[in-house]
Each structure stands twice: as C-alpha cells, then as structure tokens.
Amino acid sequence: MYSTPMGFVVRVFVNALAIVFAAAIVPGIEIRGVLAALGAGLVLGVVNAIVRPVLLILTLPLTLVSLGLFLFVLNGLCLWLTSTLVKGFEIHGFWAAIFGALIVSVVSWLLTAFLSDRGRIVVITRS
C-alpha cells in the first residue's frame, strides 16, 4: 500500500477519516473543517513515519518496564504533536489525547485492512 504515491494519498485519507471519527467520539478533540482533517492526516502520517520511531527507541526502557503500556502515551503524544502543528485541530487534555490516539489507531488499522490488498490469499493451480 505504501509503494506508490497513490498508497500514500490513501493513507492520508485513512488518517483523516480516523481523526474525524475520534473527534466525533472523544470529548476534548475538535476538528474544524475538511482541510484541517486532511492536514491532520498528512501531518500524522509524517509524525508516525519520522518522529515516532525515534521516540520508540528513546523510550524503549520505559516501554519495557511498563510492559508496553507506555506505547499508549507515545501514541497520544504523537497525536498531540499533530494538533500543535495543524490549525483547526485541537486536543484539550492528556486523556483526550490518549483515547483519541487509541481510536485513531483502531480505525486506521481497520480501514487499512479493508482497503489493502495485503493478506489476500491467491490460489495457484497447475494445469
């Protein structure tokens, strides 16, 4: 899904839809307009591609000690960072960021699984 520019565009739209869904469910997350949603989807994709791997390595001991629960905080931090970079997308509070990141992760995963052609089984038969 990521090998083509079209895959990247689809990923931005998936992130935008996930953010809009999280804003509709979680109090404390506000999104104003379609452009803000698309911008947030784009910035979240860049943050997840560049910033998150660095943070994962830097916080690996804390993640291991917490048995992986610190990853929720890390995802919330990435979503909060996205909200500071995109006008029209706001997160008010720590728990809103954590719950919003959880919802964005689940919705994004479901949409990617539905739209992706990975995981399909191809049966090859011999004639």
NORFEN-V388722 format. One record per residue. RES is the residue in one letter. PHI is phi as a letter, one per 30 degrees, with the letter a starting at -180 (999 if undefined). Layout:
# NORFEN-V388722
<<RES:PHI> <RES:PHI>>
This chain:
# NORFEN-V388722
<<M:999> <Y:c> <S:d> <T:c> <P:d> <M:d> <G:d> <F:d> <V:d> <V:d> <R:d> <V:d> <F:d> <V:d> <N:d> <A:d> <L:d> <A:d> <I:d> <V:d> <F:d> <A:d> <A:d> <A:d> <I:c> <V:c> <P:d> <G:j> <I:c> <E:b> <I:b> <R:c> <G:j> <V:d> <L:d> <A:d> <A:d> <L:d> <G:d> <A:d> <G:d> <L:d> <V:d> <L:d> <G:d> <V:d> <V:d> <N:d> <A:d> <I:c> <V:d> <R:e> <P:d> <V:d> <L:d> <L:d> <I:d> <L:d> <T:c> <L:e> <P:d> <L:d> <T:d> <L:d> <V:d> <S:d> <L:h> <G:j> <L:d> <F:d> <L:d> <F:d> <V:d> <L:d> <N:d> <G:d> <L:d> <C:d> <L:d> <W:d> <L:d> <T:d> <S:d> <T:d> <L:c> <V:c> <K:d> <G:j> <F:b> <E:b> <I:b> <H:c> <G:j> <F:d> <W:d> <A:d> <A:d> <I:d> <F:d> <G:d> <A:d> <L:d> <I:d> <V:d> <S:d> <V:d> <V:d> <S:d> <W:d> <L:d> <L:d> <T:d> <A:d> <F:d> <L:d> <S:d> <D:c> <R:d> <G:i> <R:d> <I:c> <V:c> <V:c> <I:c> <T:c> <R:c> <S:c>>
